[in-house]
Amino acid sequence: MEVSKEYCVVVEGNYFDESEAEHALRDPFIEEWVEQTGKFRIHNFDDIEVVNGISLGDLAIAMIEEEVFRISCDHSGRHLTEDKAKKLADSVRRQAMFDDVRVEPLA
């Protein structure tokens, strides 16, 4: 039985640190959630699905070099397959918050 590889989305943008990049990632999803529901609370991170089976609360962002960040799934029972990572990358591209977006295997 083949074990599926885990992937991540690597993004580049003019953000000073992980916190700024995290806000850039989350804000468009939160705005869309508020438009749909009329409200937002911090516990809604787990309700906002970014791709099938992966919520906004599952995502972790880490700086891997200056202005380059890795988005991965931080939930122990879930991971970003190549297909899910590509869908997440497409969604992040549509948000236009990062200059470059690409999918890579998680080392």
C-alpha positions as YAML, in Angstrom:
chain: A
units: angstrom
residues:
- id: 1
  name: MET
  ca: [0.00, 0.00, 0.00]
- id: 2
  name: GLU
  ca: [1.45, 3.35, -1.03]
- id: 3
  name: VAL
  ca: [1.47, 6.13, 1.54]
- id: 4
  name: SER
  ca: [0.49, 9.45, 0.02]
- id: 5
  name: LYS
  ca: [3.05, 12.19, 0.31]
- id: 6
  name: GLU
  ca: [2.35, 15.32, 2.25]
- id: 7
  name: TYR
  ca: [2.61, 18.63, 0.44]
- id: 8
  name: CYS
  ca: [2.77, 22.28, 1.33]
- id: 9
  name: VAL
  ca: [2.18, 25.58, -0.40]
- id: 10
  name: VAL
  ca: [5.15, 27.92, -0.59]
- id: 11
  name: VAL
  ca: [4.29, 31.60, -0.96]
- id: 12
  name: GLU
  ca: [6.37, 34.71, -1.42]
- id: 13
  name: GLY
  ca: [5.27, 38.15, -0.36]
- id: 14
  name: ASN
  ca: [6.46, 41.37, 1.15]
- id: 15
  name: TYR
  ca: [5.63, 40.43, 4.75]
- id: 16
  name: PHE
  ca: [7.90, 41.17, 7.68]
- id: 17
  name: ASP
  ca: [7.15, 38.04, 9.69]
- id: 18
  name: GLU
  ca: [4.90, 35.00, 10.05]
- id: 19
  name: SER
  ca: [2.20, 37.01, 11.79]
- id: 20
  name: GLU
  ca: [1.82, 39.42, 8.86]
- id: 21
  name: ALA
  ca: [1.82, 36.56, 6.34]
- id: 22
  name: GLU
  ca: [-0.74, 34.67, 8.43]
- id: 23
  name: HIS
  ca: [-3.06, 37.70, 8.39]
- id: 24
  name: ALA
  ca: [-2.61, 37.99, 4.61]
- id: 25
  name: LEU
  ca: [-3.57, 34.32, 4.26]
- id: 26
  name: ARG
  ca: [-6.53, 34.36, 6.65]
- id: 27
  name: ASP
  ca: [-8.14, 37.76, 6.05]
- id: 28
  name: PRO
  ca: [-9.78, 36.99, 2.66]
- id: 29
  name: PHE
  ca: [-11.23, 33.71, 4.00]
- id: 30
  name: ILE
  ca: [-12.54, 35.52, 7.10]
- id: 31
  name: GLU
  ca: [-14.05, 38.33, 4.99]
- id: 32
  name: GLU
  ca: [-15.83, 35.77, 2.82]
- id: 33
  name: TRP
  ca: [-17.11, 33.98, 5.96]
- id: 34
  name: VAL
  ca: [-18.46, 37.24, 7.38]
- id: 35
  name: GLU
  ca: [-20.20, 38.03, 4.08]
- id: 36
  name: GLN
  ca: [-21.87, 34.60, 4.17]
- id: 37
  name: THR
  ca: [-22.74, 34.39, 7.86]
- id: 38
  name: GLY
  ca: [-22.76, 37.99, 9.09]
- id: 39
  name: LYS
  ca: [-20.39, 37.28, 11.97]
- id: 40
  name: PHE
  ca: [-17.02, 35.87, 12.94]
- id: 41
  name: ARG
  ca: [-15.57, 34.51, 16.16]
- id: 42
  name: ILE
  ca: [-12.11, 33.04, 16.70]
- id: 43
  name: HIS
  ca: [-13.54, 29.51, 17.04]
- id: 44
  name: ASN
  ca: [-14.84, 29.81, 13.45]
- id: 45
  name: PHE
  ca: [-11.32, 29.09, 12.13]
- id: 46
  name: ASP
  ca: [-12.23, 25.40, 12.38]
- id: 47
  name: ASP
  ca: [-15.52, 25.99, 10.51]
- id: 48
  name: ILE
  ca: [-14.01, 27.83, 7.55]
- id: 49
  name: GLU
  ca: [-13.12, 25.13, 5.02]
- id: 50
  name: VAL
  ca: [-10.32, 26.23, 2.67]
- id: 51
  name: VAL
  ca: [-10.24, 22.96, 0.70]
- id: 52
  name: ASN
  ca: [-12.17, 19.72, 1.12]
- id: 53
  name: GLY
  ca: [-11.44, 18.42, 4.64]
- id: 54
  name: ILE
  ca: [-8.98, 21.18, 5.59]
- id: 55
  name: SER
  ca: [-10.10, 24.19, 7.62]
- id: 56
  name: LEU
  ca: [-8.47, 27.55, 8.13]
- id: 57
  name: GLY
  ca: [-7.70, 26.46, 11.69]
- id: 58
  name: ASP
  ca: [-5.74, 23.46, 10.37]
- id: 59
  name: LEU
  ca: [-3.23, 25.62, 8.50]
- id: 60
  name: ALA
  ca: [0.15, 26.65, 9.86]
- id: 61
  name: ILE
  ca: [2.46, 29.20, 8.28]
- id: 62
  name: ALA
  ca: [6.21, 29.33, 8.82]
- id: 63
  name: MET
  ca: [8.87, 31.64, 7.44]
- id: 64
  name: ILE
  ca: [11.48, 29.61, 5.56]
- id: 65
  name: GLU
  ca: [13.51, 32.59, 4.39]
- id: 66
  name: GLU
  ca: [13.03, 36.33, 4.13]
- id: 67
  name: GLU
  ca: [9.62, 36.98, 2.51]
- id: 68
  name: VAL
  ca: [9.13, 33.24, 1.77]
- id: 69
  name: PHE
  ca: [6.62, 31.24, 3.80]
- id: 70
  name: ARG
  ca: [5.44, 27.63, 3.95]
- id: 71
  name: ILE
  ca: [1.75, 26.87, 4.46]
- id: 72
  name: SER
  ca: [1.15, 23.35, 5.77]
- id: 73
  name: CYS
  ca: [-1.54, 21.44, 7.60]
- id: 74
  name: ASP
  ca: [-0.98, 21.48, 11.35]
- id: 75
  name: HIS
  ca: [-3.71, 18.94, 12.17]
- id: 76
  name: SER
  ca: [-2.27, 15.55, 13.12]
- id: 77
  name: GLY
  ca: [-5.11, 13.57, 11.52]
- id: 78
  name: ARG
  ca: [-5.17, 15.50, 8.26]
- id: 79
  name: HIS
  ca: [-2.57, 16.45, 5.72]
- id: 80
  name: LEU
  ca: [-2.31, 18.25, 2.42]
- id: 81
  name: THR
  ca: [-2.24, 15.75, -0.40]
- id: 82
  name: GLU
  ca: [-0.93, 17.01, -3.73]
- id: 83
  name: ASP
  ca: [-4.49, 17.58, -4.95]
- id: 84
  name: LYS
  ca: [-5.52, 19.50, -1.83]
- id: 85
  name: ALA
  ca: [-2.32, 21.55, -1.91]
- id: 86
  name: LYS
  ca: [-3.01, 22.49, -5.55]
- id: 87
  name: LYS
  ca: [-6.56, 23.54, -4.67]
- id: 88
  name: LEU
  ca: [-5.29, 25.58, -1.73]
- id: 89
  name: ALA
  ca: [-2.66, 27.20, -3.99]
- id: 90
  name: ASP
  ca: [-5.38, 28.12, -6.51]
- id: 91
  name: SER
  ca: [-7.45, 29.68, -3.77]
- id: 92
  name: VAL
  ca: [-4.47, 31.63, -2.43]
- id: 93
  name: ARG
  ca: [-3.66, 32.84, -5.97]
- id: 94
  name: ARG
  ca: [-7.23, 34.14, -6.37]
- id: 95
  name: GLN
  ca: [-6.80, 36.15, -3.17]
- id: 96
  name: ALA
  ca: [-3.76, 37.87, -4.72]
- id: 97
  name: MET
  ca: [-2.15, 38.47, -1.33]
- id: 98
  name: PHE
  ca: [1.17, 36.84, -2.31]
- id: 99
  name: ASP
  ca: [3.49, 37.48, -5.27]
- id: 100
  name: ASP
  ca: [4.33, 33.83, -5.95]
- id: 101
  name: VAL
  ca: [2.48, 30.65, -4.98]
- id: 102
  name: ARG
  ca: [3.71, 27.11, -5.63]
- id: 103
  name: VAL
  ca: [3.13, 23.57, -4.38]
- id: 104
  name: GLU
  ca: [6.04, 21.51, -3.07]
- id: 105
  name: PRO
  ca: [6.45, 18.19, -1.25]
- id: 106
  name: LEU
  ca: [6.76, 18.72, 2.49]
- id: 107
  name: ALA
  ca: [10.29, 17.71, 3.46]
...
